[in-house]
């Protein structure tokens, strides 16, 4: 469970960086870049909500669903 949340957190952080980068590129293309825009940092206002939303991402849930199913199957076989 901890690794699931950690993966979701890093996915949310990656999305925040990508959004920040895309906004910077848009400002660079329009010629409205200011000095403080040169620092690319993720917006962490809703990172907790983004992390919870990332749990349902296709890059996260199939792996952990499969891992959970295999764990239950092996446990059931060993107890049987």
PyMOL commands that set and color helices and strands:
alter all, ss='L'
color gray80, all
select helices_A, chain A and resi 2-30+35-38+47-54+58-79
alter helices_A, ss='H'
color red, helices_A
deselect
rebuild
show_as cartoon
